[in-house]
Amino acid sequence: MGRAERSLIFDRSELPGLYVVFGFSLTVIVAMAIASFVTGGTAAGVLYALSLVVLGLFFWQLLVSRRYSERTWFVESLFFLAWIVSLRITGGGFGHGLEACAMALMALAVMMGTGLYKVVIMLLAAAVPVLIGVLSFIYPSYFYVPRSIVASKVGAGAEILAVAIVISLMLDRVVAAFFHERIVVEEKLAVMSRMITEDGMTGLANRARVFEVLDNEVVRARRYGHPLSVIMIDIDGFKAVNDTRGHLAGDEVIRRVAGVLRGHVQAPWVAGRRGGDEFLMVLPESGAGQAAELAERVRVAVQDAVAIEDPDAEGDSGRVTISAGIAQWSGEDAGALVDLADQRLYAAKRLGRNRIVFSC
């Protein structure tokens, strides 16, 4: 399998700015081409005309596809390199423009290029100014064209403006490449964070994450004396669901119960899947009474909204219910607090299921 090509994709909000750059760049090059023909610089005029065509094609591809790929960058870099060399040869001796553009090309290569693309552009950007400098010393008549003072001033000003446009365009791509890389990294970190902290089946916090939250909240409750409660929830008769309806039906029941929990949790509360068909809710700033009210709302919502899809089921055989145990923090560590909620959960099971127990 080939290497995936890096690519910047432009948002529609960026298009107006690109149209402005496109129109301004073409206007300047047209003016420079006309000025060159008028002042007798036929060679320069031809080069500017050719650069007008190449730059026009490049911008057309960019604006139509709204994609700035590594290959597009490579072709653009070669074009800019040829253009600034043409400016150096026909512009009357503005050598620093070539060096500045070459440095911008190298900066862009560091940000945007990979592999052979990157190496080629960096070598060319480093070698071309040196080569042009040597050639201009050996053949000065080809690089310094006699012109009138007015023509020289106009030509130098136009050349400086053109070089400024080139550098601006290239540095704009450097900035775009930088932000693109940062966005990609942030997206990857966000995905990794979700994988580390989120339960894949339910979208709730996973076991590690919910216990991490509980540990932190116990420390906070101990430091500031704020109330803290936990609710342990278990789906009633879940093993029978798996045995009689299959694991796919069981997984769907878990997802639906998790959806009910998610609909009843608001910050700073956290709901997570402890494992299997068990869930743990951590309720900072909440006493046992508030936790019992929440648990009852969840119990009723599950009973009313979650059912097993089975056309052969009769009566209440398809109804899903939950049992829950509640514990309020009173100085114990996180493990002991969860154990207490667990004991009350199993007391709810012994008392007939589909109920909440917050003392025993």
C-alpha positions as CSV (number, residue, x, y, z in Angstrom):
1,M,0.0,0.0,0.0
2,G,1.4,3.4,-0.9
3,R,2.0,6.2,1.5
4,A,-1.0,8.4,2.2
5,E,-0.6,11.8,0.8
6,R,-0.8,14.8,3.2
7,S,-3.4,17.2,2.3
8,L,-4.9,20.5,3.4
9,I,-8.6,20.9,2.8
10,F,-9.9,24.5,2.6
11,D,-13.1,25.4,4.3
12,R,-15.6,27.5,2.4
13,S,-14.9,30.4,4.7
14,E,-11.3,30.6,3.3
15,L,-12.4,30.9,-0.3
16,P,-13.1,34.7,-0.3
17,G,-9.5,35.3,0.9
18,L,-8.1,33.0,-1.8
19,Y,-10.1,34.8,-4.4
20,V,-8.6,38.1,-3.3
21,V,-5.1,36.7,-3.4
22,F,-5.8,35.1,-6.8
23,G,-7.1,38.3,-8.3
24,F,-4.4,40.6,-6.9
25,S,-1.6,38.3,-7.9
26,L,-2.8,38.0,-11.5
27,T,-3.4,41.8,-11.7
28,V,0.2,42.5,-10.6
29,I,1.7,40.0,-13.0
30,V,-0.4,41.3,-15.9
31,A,0.8,44.8,-15.1
32,M,4.4,43.6,-14.9
33,A,4.2,41.8,-18.3
34,I,2.7,44.9,-20.0
35,A,5.4,47.1,-18.4
36,S,8.1,44.8,-19.6
37,F,6.9,44.8,-23.2
38,V,6.5,48.5,-23.2
39,T,10.0,49.2,-21.9
40,G,11.6,46.8,-24.3
41,G,12.1,43.9,-22.0
42,T,10.7,41.3,-24.3
43,A,12.3,38.4,-22.5
44,A,11.0,39.5,-19.1
45,G,7.5,40.1,-20.7
46,V,7.4,36.5,-22.0
47,L,8.5,35.1,-18.7
48,Y,5.8,37.1,-16.9
49,A,3.2,36.0,-19.4
50,L,4.2,32.3,-18.9
51,S,4.1,32.8,-15.1
52,L,0.7,34.3,-15.5
53,V,-0.5,31.1,-17.2
54,V,1.1,28.8,-14.7
55,L,-0.1,30.7,-11.6
56,G,-3.6,30.9,-13.1
57,L,-3.7,27.2,-13.6
58,F,-2.4,26.6,-10.1
59,F,-5.0,28.8,-8.5
60,W,-7.8,27.4,-10.6
61,Q,-7.0,23.9,-9.4
62,L,-6.7,25.1,-5.9
63,L,-10.0,27.0,-5.8
64,V,-12.0,24.3,-7.7
65,S,-10.8,21.3,-5.6
66,R,-10.3,23.3,-2.3
67,R,-7.5,20.8,-1.6
68,Y,-3.9,21.7,-1.1
69,S,-2.0,18.4,-1.4
70,E,1.6,17.6,-1.0
71,R,1.9,17.2,-4.8
72,T,0.2,20.5,-5.4
73,W,2.7,22.1,-3.0
74,F,5.6,20.5,-4.8
75,V,4.5,21.8,-8.2
76,E,3.8,25.2,-6.7
77,S,7.3,25.3,-5.2
78,L,8.9,24.4,-8.5
79,F,6.9,27.2,-10.2
80,F,7.8,29.8,-7.5
81,L,11.5,28.8,-7.8
82,A,11.5,29.2,-11.6
83,W,9.6,32.5,-11.3
84,I,11.9,34.1,-8.8
85,V,14.9,33.0,-10.9
86,S,13.2,34.7,-13.9
87,L,12.7,37.8,-11.8
88,R,16.4,37.8,-10.8
89,I,17.5,37.4,-14.4
90,T,15.3,40.0,-15.9
91,G,14.8,42.4,-13.0
92,G,18.1,44.3,-13.1
93,G,19.9,42.9,-10.1
94,F,17.5,42.5,-7.2
95,G,19.4,39.5,-5.7
96,H,18.0,39.6,-2.2
97,G,14.6,38.7,-3.5
98,L,15.9,35.4,-4.7
99,E,17.4,34.6,-1.3
100,A,14.3,35.6,0.6
101,C,12.0,33.5,-1.6
102,A,14.4,30.6,-1.3
103,M,14.3,30.8,2.5
104,A,10.5,30.9,2.4
105,L,10.5,27.8,0.2
106,M,12.8,26.0,2.6
107,A,10.5,26.9,5.5
108,L,7.5,25.6,3.7
109,A,9.4,22.4,2.8
110,V,10.0,21.8,6.5
111,M,6.3,22.2,7.3
112,M,4.6,20.7,4.3
113,G,7.0,18.3,2.6
114,T,7.9,14.7,3.3
115,G,10.4,12.2,1.8
116,L,11.8,12.9,-1.6
117,Y,9.5,16.0,-2.2
118,K,11.0,17.7,0.8
119,V,14.6,16.8,0.0
120,V,14.3,18.0,-3.7
121,I,12.8,21.4,-2.8
122,M,15.3,22.1,0.1
123,L,18.3,21.2,-2.1
124,L,17.0,23.4,-5.0
125,A,16.1,26.3,-2.7
126,A,19.6,26.1,-1.2
127,A,21.5,25.6,-4.5
128,V,19.7,27.9,-7.0
129,P,20.7,31.3,-5.3
130,V,24.3,30.2,-5.1
131,L,24.2,29.0,-8.8
132,I,22.6,32.3,-10.0
133,G,25.2,34.3,-8.0
134,V,28.1,32.5,-9.6
135,L,26.6,32.8,-13.1
136,S,25.8,36.5,-12.6
137,F,29.5,37.0,-11.6
138,I,30.8,35.1,-14.7
139,Y,28.3,36.5,-17.2
140,P,27.3,39.9,-15.8
141,S,25.9,41.1,-19.1
142,Y,23.1,38.6,-19.0
143,F,22.0,39.6,-15.6
144,Y,22.4,43.4,-15.6
145,V,20.5,44.9,-18.5
146,P,21.1,48.6,-19.2
147,R,17.9,50.6,-18.8
148,S,16.9,54.2,-18.2
149,I,16.6,55.4,-14.6
150,V,12.8,55.6,-14.8
151,A,12.5,52.1,-16.2
152,S,15.0,50.8,-13.7
153,K,13.0,52.3,-10.8
154,V,9.7,51.1,-12.1
155,G,11.1,47.6,-12.8
156,A,12.8,47.4,-9.3
157,G,9.6,48.5,-7.6
158,A,7.5,46.0,-9.5
159,E,10.0,43.2,-8.8
160,I,10.0,43.9,-5.1
161,L,6.2,43.9,-5.1
162,A,6.2,40.6,-7.0
163,V,8.7,39.0,-4.6
164,A,6.6,40.2,-1.6
165,I,3.6,38.5,-3.2
166,V,5.5,35.3,-3.7
167,I,6.8,35.3,-0.1
168,S,3.3,36.1,1.3
169,L,1.7,33.2,-0.7
170,M,4.3,30.8,0.5
171,L,4.2,31.9,4.1
172,D,0.4,31.6,4.0
173,R,0.9,28.0,3.1
174,V,3.4,27.6,5.9
175,V,0.8,28.9,8.4
176,A,-1.9,26.7,6.9
177,A,0.3,23.6,7.1
178,F,1.1,24.4,10.7
179,F,-2.5,24.7,11.7
180,H,-3.4,21.7,9.7
181,E,-0.8,19.6,11.5
182,R,-2.0,21.0,14.8
183,I,-5.6,20.1,14.1
184,V,-4.7,16.6,13.0
185,V,-2.7,16.1,16.2
186,E,-5.5,17.5,18.3
187,E,-8.0,15.2,16.6
188,K,-5.8,12.2,17.2
189,L,-5.4,13.1,20.8
190,A,-9.1,13.5,21.2
191,V,-9.7,10.1,19.7
192,M,-7.1,8.5,21.9
193,S,-8.6,10.3,25.0
194,R,-12.0,8.9,24.2
195,M,-10.6,5.4,23.7
196,I,-8.8,5.6,27.0
197,T,-11.7,7.1,29.0
198,E,-14.9,6.0,27.2
199,D,-16.7,2.7,27.2
200,G,-16.8,1.6,23.6
201,M,-20.3,0.0,23.8
202,T,-22.2,2.7,25.7
203,G,-20.3,5.9,25.3
204,L,-20.3,6.4,29.1
205,A,-17.1,6.7,31.1
206,N,-15.3,3.4,31.3
207,R,-14.4,1.6,34.6
208,A,-11.0,3.3,34.9
209,R,-12.4,6.7,34.2
210,V,-15.3,6.6,36.5
211,F,-13.2,5.3,39.4
212,E,-10.6,8.0,38.7
213,V,-13.4,10.6,39.0
214,L,-14.6,9.0,42.2
215,D,-11.1,9.0,43.7
216,N,-10.7,12.7,42.9
217,E,-14.2,13.5,44.3
218,V,-13.4,11.6,47.6
219,V,-10.3,13.7,48.0
220,R,-12.3,16.9,47.3
221,A,-15.1,15.9,49.7
222,R,-12.5,15.1,52.4
223,R,-10.8,18.5,51.9
224,Y,-13.9,20.7,51.7
225,G,-16.5,18.7,53.5
226,H,-18.9,18.7,50.5
227,P,-21.5,15.9,50.1
228,L,-20.8,13.0,47.7
229,S,-22.9,10.0,46.8
230,V,-22.7,7.1,44.5
231,I,-25.3,4.9,42.8
232,M,-24.6,1.3,41.8
233,I,-27.0,0.1,39.1
234,D,-27.6,-3.4,37.8
235,I,-30.0,-4.7,35.1
236,D,-32.4,-7.2,36.6
237,G,-32.3,-10.7,35.1
238,F,-29.7,-9.8,32.6
239,K,-28.2,-13.3,32.4
240,A,-31.6,-14.7,31.3
241,V,-31.7,-12.1,28.6
242,N,-28.4,-13.3,27.2
243,D,-29.3,-16.9,27.6
244,T,-32.7,-16.7,26.0
245,R,-32.4,-13.8,23.5
246,G,-28.7,-13.9,22.7
247,H,-25.8,-11.6,23.4
248,L,-26.7,-9.1,20.6
249,A,-30.1,-8.5,22.4
250,G,-28.2,-8.2,25.7
251,D,-25.8,-5.6,24.2
252,E,-28.7,-3.6,22.9
253,V,-30.3,-3.6,26.4
254,I,-27.1,-2.3,27.9
255,R,-26.9,0.4,25.3
256,R,-30.5,1.5,25.9
257,V,-30.1,1.6,29.7
258,A,-26.9,3.6,29.2
259,G,-28.8,6.0,27.0
260,V,-31.3,6.6,29.9
261,L,-28.4,7.2,32.3
262,R,-26.8,9.7,29.9
263,G,-30.1,11.6,29.6
264,H,-30.3,12.0,33.4
265,V,-26.7,13.0,34.1
266,Q,-25.7,16.6,34.3
267,A,-22.3,18.2,35.3
268,P,-20.7,17.6,37.7
269,W,-22.2,14.1,37.9
270,V,-20.6,11.3,36.0
271,A,-22.1,8.0,34.9
272,G,-19.9,5.1,33.8
273,R,-20.0,1.4,33.0
274,R,-18.4,-0.7,35.8
275,G,-18.5,-3.8,33.7
276,G,-21.0,-6.3,32.2
277,D,-24.5,-4.9,33.1
278,E,-23.4,-2.8,36.1
279,F,-23.2,1.0,36.1
280,L,-21.8,3.4,38.6
281,M,-22.9,7.0,39.0
282,V,-20.8,9.5,40.9
283,L,-22.7,12.4,42.3
284,P,-20.5,15.3,43.7
285,E,-22.4,17.9,45.7
286,S,-25.3,15.4,46.3
287,G,-26.5,13.8,49.4
288,A,-28.3,10.4,49.7
289,G,-31.7,12.0,49.3
290,Q,-30.9,13.7,46.0
291,A,-29.2,10.5,44.8
292,A,-32.3,8.5,45.7
293,E,-34.5,10.9,43.8
294,L,-32.3,10.6,40.7
295,A,-32.1,6.8,41.0
296,E,-35.9,6.6,41.2
297,R,-36.3,8.7,38.1
298,V,-33.8,6.5,36.2
299,R,-35.6,3.3,37.4
300,V,-38.9,4.6,36.2
301,A,-37.5,5.8,32.9
302,V,-35.8,2.4,32.2
303,Q,-39.0,0.5,33.1
304,D,-41.1,2.7,30.8
305,A,-38.6,3.2,27.9
306,V,-36.5,0.0,27.7
307,A,-38.0,-3.2,26.4
308,I,-36.6,-6.3,24.7
309,E,-37.7,-6.6,21.1
310,D,-39.6,-9.9,20.9
311,P,-42.8,-10.4,19.0
312,D,-43.5,-13.6,20.9
313,A,-43.3,-12.0,24.3
314,E,-46.5,-11.8,26.3
315,G,-47.5,-9.5,29.1
316,D,-44.5,-8.0,30.8
317,S,-42.0,-10.6,29.7
318,G,-40.2,-8.0,27.5
319,R,-39.9,-5.3,30.1
320,V,-36.4,-4.3,31.4
321,T,-36.0,-3.2,35.0
322,I,-33.0,-2.1,37.1
323,S,-32.1,-2.3,40.8
324,A,-29.8,0.2,42.5
325,G,-27.9,0.7,45.7
326,I,-27.0,4.2,47.1
327,A,-24.2,5.2,49.4
328,Q,-23.3,8.6,50.8
329,W,-19.7,9.4,51.6
330,S,-19.0,9.6,55.3
331,G,-15.2,9.5,55.5
332,E,-14.3,6.2,53.8
333,D,-12.1,5.7,50.8
334,A,-13.5,5.3,47.3
335,G,-13.3,1.5,47.4
336,A,-15.2,1.2,50.7
337,L,-17.9,3.6,49.4
338,V,-18.5,1.5,46.3
339,D,-18.6,-1.7,48.4
340,L,-21.3,-0.1,50.5
341,A,-23.3,0.8,47.4
342,D,-22.8,-2.7,46.2
343,Q,-24.2,-4.2,49.4
344,R,-27.3,-2.1,49.1
345,L,-27.6,-3.1,45.4
346,Y,-27.7,-6.7,46.3
347,A,-30.2,-6.0,49.1
348,A,-32.4,-4.5,46.4
349,K,-32.1,-7.8,44.5
350,R,-33.0,-9.8,47.5
351,L,-36.0,-7.7,48.2
352,G,-37.5,-8.5,44.8
353,R,-35.6,-6.3,42.2
354,N,-36.8,-3.2,40.4
355,R,-36.2,-1.1,43.5
356,I,-33.8,1.4,45.1
357,V,-32.1,0.8,48.5
358,F,-30.2,3.5,50.3
359,S,-29.9,2.0,53.8
360,C,-29.5,-1.4,55.2
